[in-house]
């Protein structure tokens, strides 16, 4: 998969606008593309159970990839 300038990445169920107790941190998902592929950086920014016992995978939505 390749990204385009219009590509957006989000964690389904989280807006990516706030990090609990850390107002100065921007927890928005980020990506960059290089010759090795698409690299995604996702921050654990919301509390799921107690952060360590969440049994389900996180779902990442990638919108408008390159054709």
Backbone as CSV, one residue per row, in Angstrom:
resi,resn,N_x,N_y,N_z,CA_x,CA_y,CA_z,C_x,C_y,C_z
1,UNK,0.837,-1.166,0.000,0.000,0.000,0.000,0.888,1.236,0.000
2,UNK,0.482,2.214,-0.774,1.198,3.486,-0.827,0.255,4.594,-0.408
3,UNK,0.815,5.598,0.238,0.023,6.746,0.684,0.057,7.846,-0.366
4,UNK,-0.924,8.725,-0.285,-0.961,9.917,-1.134,-0.997,11.138,-0.214
5,UNK,-0.962,12.319,-0.791,-1.053,13.527,0.031,-2.393,13.609,0.762
6,UNK,-3.402,12.946,0.242,-4.733,12.985,0.849,-4.960,11.864,1.866
7,UNK,-3.995,10.967,2.057,-4.160,9.839,2.966,-4.355,10.313,4.398
8,UNK,-5.326,9.700,5.077,-5.599,9.964,6.484,-5.603,8.634,7.225
9,UNK,-5.073,8.647,8.450,-5.021,7.449,9.272,-5.689,7.758,10.600
10,UNK,-6.513,6.826,11.079,-7.155,7.023,12.375,-7.321,5.682,13.080
11,UNK,-7.357,5.729,14.396,-7.696,4.562,15.196,-9.206,4.602,15.363
12,UNK,-9.894,3.554,14.925,-11.344,3.524,14.999,-11.767,3.600,16.469
13,UNK,-12.637,4.562,16.769,-13.135,4.736,18.129,-12.393,5.779,18.937
14,UNK,-11.381,6.416,18.350,-10.653,7.471,19.064,-10.415,8.641,18.128
15,UNK,-10.702,9.842,18.611,-10.596,11.038,17.767,-9.151,11.474,17.537
16,UNK,-8.211,11.059,18.389,-6.816,11.452,18.207,-6.535,12.893,18.573
17,UNK,-7.409,13.490,19.394,-7.230,14.900,19.750,-6.762,15.115,21.180
18,UNK,-6.971,14.147,22.064,-6.566,14.329,23.458,-5.821,13.114,23.983
19,UNK,-4.901,13.379,24.878,-4.182,12.330,25.597,-4.464,12.570,27.066
20,UNK,-5.003,11.582,27.722,-5.423,11.730,29.110,-4.295,12.278,29.992
21,UNK,-4.569,13.366,30.675,-3.665,14.020,31.630,-2.454,14.692,30.979
22,UNK,-2.378,14.769,29.666,-1.217,15.362,28.987,-1.701,16.288,27.877
23,UNK,-2.154,17.467,28.234,-2.728,18.401,27.265,-1.734,18.891,26.219
24,UNK,-0.438,18.907,26.531,0.561,19.439,25.607,0.979,18.433,24.529
25,UNK,0.526,17.196,24.628,0.915,16.143,23.682,-0.155,16.003,22.600
26,UNK,0.283,15.900,21.350,-0.630,15.679,20.219,-0.642,14.181,19.893
27,UNK,-1.706,13.460,20.251,-1.734,12.010,20.042,-2.256,11.570,18.669
28,UNK,-2.373,12.486,17.732,-2.917,12.133,16.412,-2.029,11.089,15.720
29,UNK,-2.648,10.109,15.071,-1.871,9.125,14.311,-1.067,9.801,13.199
30,UNK,0.111,9.280,12.931,0.973,9.845,11.901,1.455,8.735,10.963
31,UNK,1.857,9.139,9.771,2.388,8.184,8.807,3.467,8.854,7.972
32,UNK,4.337,8.045,7.412,5.254,8.520,6.382,5.535,7.362,5.437
33,UNK,5.842,7.716,4.219,6.085,6.745,3.159,7.538,6.857,2.738
34,UNK,8.212,5.725,2.591,9.558,5.722,2.026,9.716,4.490,1.148
35,UNK,10.918,4.217,0.715,11.137,3.097,-0.209,10.858,1.734,0.422
36,UNK,10.769,1.683,1.753,10.501,0.422,2.451,9.015,0.195,2.695
37,UNK,8.184,1.211,2.453,6.748,1.050,2.622,6.116,2.165,3.417
38,UNK,4.896,1.908,3.858,4.116,2.867,4.638,4.363,2.595,6.117
39,UNK,4.794,3.605,6.846,5.082,3.479,8.277,4.031,4.267,9.049
40,UNK,3.412,3.611,10.033,2.340,4.215,10.814,2.782,4.324,12.266
41,UNK,2.508,5.489,12.876,2.786,5.698,14.290,1.466,5.968,15.001
42,UNK,1.106,5.077,15.926,-0.149,5.180,16.669,0.186,5.276,18.151
43,UNK,-0.393,6.247,18.830,-0.171,6.426,20.262,-1.353,5.826,21.029
44,UNK,-1.061,5.115,22.089,-2.117,4.615,22.966,-2.627,5.794,23.785
45,UNK,-3.705,6.407,23.322,-4.132,7.691,23.876,-5.434,7.630,24.663
46,UNK,-6.038,6.489,24.762,-7.248,6.399,25.569,-7.221,5.124,26.400
47,UNK,-7.953,5.155,27.476,-7.918,4.051,28.429,-8.811,2.914,27.946
48,UNK,-8.239,1.759,27.762,-8.970,0.551,27.396,-8.799,-0.424,28.553
49,UNK,-9.855,-0.636,29.293,-9.766,-1.413,30.526,-8.707,-0.753,31.398
50,UNK,-7.565,-1.398,31.597,-6.507,-0.774,32.395,-5.227,-0.620,31.564
51,UNK,-5.372,-0.509,30.264,-4.287,-0.305,29.300,-3.496,-1.574,29.006
52,UNK,-3.484,-2.541,29.857,-2.639,-3.721,29.633,-3.456,-4.984,29.402
53,UNK,-4.722,-4.975,29.776,-5.539,-6.182,29.674,-6.561,-6.138,28.540
54,UNK,-6.410,-5.225,27.591,-7.351,-5.142,26.479,-7.149,-6.351,25.578
55,UNK,-8.155,-7.223,25.443,-7.971,-8.483,24.715,-8.166,-8.387,23.201
56,UNK,-8.619,-7.253,22.696,-8.969,-7.135,21.280,-7.942,-6.294,20.517
57,UNK,-7.814,-6.535,19.215,-6.889,-5.716,18.417,-7.426,-4.301,18.224
58,UNK,-6.531,-3.352,18.047,-6.942,-2.007,17.656,-7.168,-2.022,16.148
59,UNK,-8.113,-1.224,15.695,-8.437,-1.162,14.271,-7.975,0.185,13.733
60,UNK,-7.136,0.149,12.719,-6.620,1.356,12.093,-7.289,1.514,10.723
61,UNK,-7.863,2.679,10.501,-8.523,2.975,9.223,-7.606,3.859,8.388
62,UNK,-7.321,3.438,7.162,-6.494,4.197,6.237,-7.394,4.659,5.086
63,UNK,-7.593,5.957,4.993,-8.470,6.535,3.981,-7.653,7.141,2.849
64,UNK,-8.152,7.043,1.658,-7.586,7.658,0.451,-6.121,7.297,0.192
65,UNK,-5.793,6.002,0.138,-4.438,5.633,-0.255,-4.209,5.937,-1.736
66,UNK,-2.990,5.873,-2.158,-2.670,6.088,-3.575,-3.259,4.963,-4.404
67,UNK,-3.658,5.276,-5.595,-4.265,4.271,-6.483,-3.221,3.346,-7.056
